[in-house]
């Protein structure tokens, strides 16, 4: 085993870091777990590891440890340009992420899914398609279950579907999916990647080790990806919601069609799907393309597509209260994702938005209101920045509030029967909430507590 007698430092005492340590415990490596949060609950961390041979370090990383590390493993939330990471890397120490570590242990076929928006829905649907055909299926990654948590359980006949963030793709080396997928690329996480070029390169890394026997699925309507497809040595399958393709998956008269270049197959109608909006039809097309690339029969693909329901926190219907429909789109954490949320609404909408500032621009998002947004209720770190963008665009129907509870109550009072209230923040949740799941759950709790 390549890890035997190595000094391995895992950074991050969250879910990914703990899973990485637990995967490595059965090797003969000397293990360190480091977290920069000096106030982290060390006893809780120890309980999750349950191994006294793991050295836990909180706060500052001693120089002696830096100098003896043979392999550095970063959790996704740890930037690769932190000073101590650079120092260790400059000592010719490999820097891996959780995905690369899991891949060293994993078996079976892999579908790797990335893109700015739609990853979670597409990953969940692709996983459901695989379960119709493969007996051993794992759905992991940015969707919530660390790849390292299941890697040792995979078998030669397993199919593993992985949602991959740009953070995770920064630190791959040998990771090679049988089927890769890039759904779309729009600006996001520029506070982490610094430039759009860096962000695009991180996404494109999903294909870096693929060869002639592998497949990459790309969105033909994304100009960056259309050009990128020309550079790849693996098989390229495009999907399109706007035109008929000679080869690939496309939308025609409300039907999702698949052409292998010789034969065209009618897979499923969009009216048979339980997910709303053109963006979700694109997600379905990408998942369907993955199904065909992985050898899943068409009838299994169609069955899974028809039975699939929207993932939690992504344009999720919550309830109807006094004739007003409430939707939870807490996973709309950037402007492009939030545009999709607005477009999916079928009536006048009171929109709740704002949160952590990832360096996004909100002009296109405001333009997408297109007369549909009746009132915009802003809160969080970005509230004033978004308000300035509204003024610039001539949109005056906004208000700023200081708490999430106030925002929900204001939306309730503003919306009339037949209208919608949509939580689609266009921003990350950090600062006010632990994560977007917590934000969405609190929203649902507030809505469900309202009088009918």
WODANOR-V258701 format. One record per residue. N is the residue number from 0. RES is the residue in one small letter. PHI is phi as a letter, one per 30 degrees, with the letter a starting at -180 (none if undefined). PSI is psi as a letter, one per 20 degrees, with the letter a starting at -180 (999 if undefined). Layout:
N&RES&PHI&PSI ; N&RES&PHI&PSI
//
This chain:
0&x&none&p ; 1&x&d&i ; 2&x&c&i ; 3&x&d&p ; 4&x&i&k ; 5&x&c&q ; 6&x&c&o ; 7&x&c&p ; 8&x&c&p ; 9&x&c&p ; 10&x&c&p ; 11&x&j&o ; 12&x&c&k ; 13&x&d&a ; 14&x&e&g ; 15&x&d&g ; 16&x&d&g ; 17&x&d&g ; 18&x&d&h ; 19&x&d&g ; 20&x&d&g ; 21&x&d&h ; 22&x&d&h ; 23&x&d&i ; 24&x&d&h ; 25&x&d&j ; 26&x&c&r ; 27&x&c&k ; 28&x&c&q ; 29&x&c&p ; 30&x&c&p ; 31&x&b&p ; 32&x&c&o ; 33&x&c&p ; 34&x&b&p ; 35&x&d&i ; 36&x&d&o ; 37&x&d&i ; 38&x&c&j ; 39&x&d&q ; 40&x&d&n ; 41&x&d&h ; 42&x&d&h ; 43&x&d&h ; 44&x&d&g ; 45&x&e&h ; 46&x&d&h ; 47&x&d&h ; 48&x&d&g ; 49&x&h&l ; 50&x&a&o ; 51&x&d&i ; 52&x&d&i ; 53&x&d&p ; 54&x&d&p ; 55&x&c&p ; 56&x&b&p ; 57&x&b&q ; 58&x&j&e ; 59&x&b&q ; 60&x&c&o ; 61&x&d&q ; 62&x&e&h ; 63&x&d&h ; 64&x&d&g ; 65&x&e&h ; 66&x&d&i ; 67&x&c&j ; 68&x&d&p ; 69&x&c&h ; 70&x&a&p ; 71&x&c&p ; 72&x&c&o ; 73&x&c&p ; 74&x&d&q ; 75&x&e&h ; 76&x&d&i ; 77&x&c&o ; 78&x&d&q ; 79&x&d&i ; 80&x&c&j ; 81&x&d&q ; 82&x&e&g ; 83&x&d&h ; 84&x&d&g ; 85&x&d&g ; 86&x&e&g ; 87&x&d&g ; 88&x&d&h ; 89&x&d&i ; 90&x&d&j ; 91&x&i&k ; 92&x&c&p ; 93&x&d&p ; 94&x&c&o ; 95&x&c&q ; 96&x&c&r ; 97&x&d&h ; 98&x&d&g ; 99&x&d&g ; 100&x&d&g ; 101&x&d&h ; 102&x&d&h ; 103&x&d&h ; 104&x&c&i ; 105&x&d&q ; 106&x&b&r ; 107&x&i&a ; 108&x&d&q ; 109&x&b&p ; 110&x&c&o ; 111&x&c&p ; 112&x&c&p ; 113&x&b&a ; 114&x&k&r ; 115&x&d&g ; 116&x&b&q ; 117&x&j&j ; 118&x&d&g ; 119&x&d&g ; 120&x&d&g ; 121&x&d&h ; 122&x&d&g ; 123&x&d&g ; 124&x&d&g ; 125&x&d&g ; 126&x&d&g ; 127&x&d&h ; 128&x&d&g ; 129&x&d&h ; 130&x&d&i ; 131&x&d&i ; 132&x&b&g ; 133&x&d&q ; 134&x&d&h ; 135&x&c&o ; 136&x&b&p ; 137&x&b&p ; 138&x&c&o ; 139&x&b&a ; 140&x&j&b ; 141&x&d&i ; 142&x&d&i ; 143&x&k&h ; 144&x&c&o ; 145&x&e&p ; 146&x&e&h ; 147&x&d&h ; 148&x&d&h ; 149&x&c&i ; 150&x&e&g ; 151&x&d&i ; 152&x&c&i ; 153&x&d&q ; 154&x&b&r ; 155&x&d&h ; 156&x&c&j ; 157&x&d&q ; 158&x&b&p ; 159&x&c&p ; 160&x&c&p ; 161&x&b&p ; 162&x&d&p ; 163&x&c&p ; 164&x&d&r ; 165&x&d&h ; 166&x&d&g ; 167&x&d&h ; 168&x&d&i ; 169&x&d&h ; 170&x&b&k ; 171&x&c&q ; 172&x&b&g ; 173&x&c&i ; 174&x&e&p ; 175&x&b&o ; 176&x&d&q ; 177&x&d&h ; 178&x&b&p ; 179&x&c&r ; 180&x&a&p ; 181&x&b&o ; 182&x&d&h ; 183&x&a&r ; 184&x&b&o ; 185&x&b&r ; 186&x&e&p ; 187&x&a&q ; 188&x&h&k ; 189&x&d&i ; 190&x&d&h ; 191&x&c&g ; 192&x&d&i ; 193&x&i&g ; 194&x&b&q ; 195&x&d&h ; 196&x&d&g ; 197&x&d&g ; 198&x&d&g ; 199&x&d&g ; 200&x&d&h ; 201&x&d&g ; 202&x&d&g ; 203&x&d&i ; 204&x&e&h ; 205&x&e&h ; 206&x&c&i ; 207&x&d&h ; 208&x&c&j ; 209&x&d&q ; 210&x&b&a ; 211&x&d&h ; 212&x&d&i ; 213&x&c&r ; 214&x&b&p ; 215&x&b&p ; 216&x&c&p ; 217&x&b&q ; 218&x&d&o ; 219&x&d&h ; 220&x&d&i ; 221&x&c&o ; 222&x&d&h ; 223&x&d&g ; 224&x&d&h ; 225&x&d&g ; 226&x&d&h ; 227&x&d&h ; 228&x&e&h ; 229&x&d&i ; 230&x&c&i ; 231&x&d&q ; 232&x&c&i ; 233&x&d&r ; 234&x&d&p ; 235&x&c&p ; 236&x&b&p ; 237&x&c&q ; 238&x&b&q ; 239&x&b&p ; 240&x&c&i ; 241&x&c&i ; 242&x&a&r ; 243&x&d&p ; 244&x&c&q ; 245&x&d&h ; 246&x&b&p ; 247&x&k&a ; 248&x&c&p ; 249&x&b&r ; 250&x&c&p ; 251&x&b&o ; 252&x&h&l ; 253&x&i&j ; 254&x&c&q ; 255&x&c&p ; 256&x&c&q ; 257&x&b&p ; 258&x&b&p ; 259&x&c&j ; 260&x&j&i ; 261&x&b&g ; 262&x&b&p ; 263&x&c&p ; 264&x&c&p ; 265&x&d&o ; 266&x&c&g ; 267&x&a&q ; 268&x&d&q ; 269&x&d&h ; 270&x&d&i ; 271&x&c&i ; 272&x&d&q ; 273&x&c&j ; 274&x&c&p ; 275&x&c&q ; 276&x&j&q ; 277&x&e&h ; 278&x&d&h ; 279&x&d&h ; 280&x&d&h ; 281&x&d&g ; 282&x&e&g ; 283&x&d&g ; 284&x&d&g ; 285&x&d&g ; 286&x&d&h ; 287&x&d&g ; 288&x&e&g ; 289&x&d&h ; 290&x&e&g ; 291&x&d&g ; 292&x&d&h ; 293&x&c&j ; 294&x&i&j ; 295&x&d&p ; 296&x&d&q ; 297&x&e&h ; 298&x&d&h ; 299&x&d&g ; 300&x&d&g ; 301&x&d&g ; 302&x&d&g ; 303&x&d&g ; 304&x&d&h ; 305&x&d&h ; 306&x&d&i ; 307&x&d&p ; 308&x&c&q ; 309&x&e&q ; 310&x&d&q ; 311&x&d&q ; 312&x&i&j ; 313&x&b&n ; 314&x&h&l ; 315&x&c&p ; 316&x&d&p ; 317&x&c&g ; 318&x&a&r ; 319&x&c&p ; 320&x&b&o ; 321&x&h&l ; 322&x&i&j ; 323&x&c&p ; 324&x&c&p ; 325&x&c&p ; 326&x&b&p ; 327&x&c&o ; 328&x&b&l ; 329&x&d&h ; 330&x&d&i ; 331&x&d&m ; 332&x&c&j ; 333&x&b&r ; 334&x&e&g ; 335&x&d&g ; 336&x&d&h ; 337&x&d&h ; 338&x&e&g ; 339&x&d&h ; 340&x&d&g ; 341&x&d&g ; 342&x&d&h ; 343&x&d&i ; 344&x&d&q ; 345&x&c&j ; 346&x&a&r ; 347&x&e&q ; 348&x&b&p ; 349&x&c&p ; 350&x&c&p ; 351&x&c&p ; 352&x&b&r ; 353&x&j&r ; 354&x&l&b ; 355&x&d&q ; 356&x&d&o ; 357&x&c&j ; 358&x&i&k ; 359&x&d&r ; 360&x&c&p ; 361&x&c&j ; 362&x&d&g ; 363&x&d&h ; 364&x&d&g ; 365&x&d&h ; 366&x&e&h ; 367&x&d&i ; 368&x&e&g ; 369&x&h&l ; 370&x&i&i ; 371&x&d&h ; 372&x&d&o ; 373&x&d&g ; 374&x&a&p ; 375&x&c&p ; 376&x&c&o ; 377&x&c&q ; 378&x&a&r ; 379&x&i&a ; 380&x&e&h ; 381&x&c&j ; 382&x&e&g ; 383&x&d&h ; 384&x&d&g ; 385&x&d&h ; 386&x&e&g ; 387&x&d&h ; 388&x&d&h ; 389&x&d&g ; 390&x&d&g ; 391&x&d&h ; 392&x&d&i ; 393&x&i&j ; 394&x&c&o ; 395&x&c&i ; 396&x&d&m ; 397&x&b&q ; 398&x&b&q ; 399&x&c&p ; 400&x&b&r ; 401&x&c&i ; 402&x&b&q ; 403&x&d&h ; 404&x&d&g ; 405&x&d&g ; 406&x&d&g ; 407&x&d&g ; 408&x&d&h ; 409&x&d&h ; 410&x&d&g ; 411&x&d&g ; 412&x&d&h ; 413&x&d&h ; 414&x&d&p ; 415&x&c&r ; 416&x&e&p ; 417&x&j&i ; 418&x&c&r ; 419&x&b&q ; 420&x&c&p ; 421&x&b&p ; 422&x&d&o ; 423&x&b&n ; 424&x&d&h ; 425&x&i&j ; 426&x&b&q ; 427&x&d&r ; 428&x&c&i ; 429&x&e&q ; 430&x&j&g ; 431&x&c&h ; 432&x&b&r ; 433&x&d&g ; 434&x&a&r ; 435&x&d&h ; 436&x&d&g ; 437&x&d&g ; 438&x&e&g ; 439&x&d&h ; 440&x&d&g ; 441&x&d&g ; 442&x&e&g ; 443&x&d&h ; 444&x&d&g ; 445&x&d&g ; 446&x&d&g ; 447&x&d&h ; 448&x&d&i ; 449&x&d&q ; 450&x&d&q ; 451&x&d&999
//
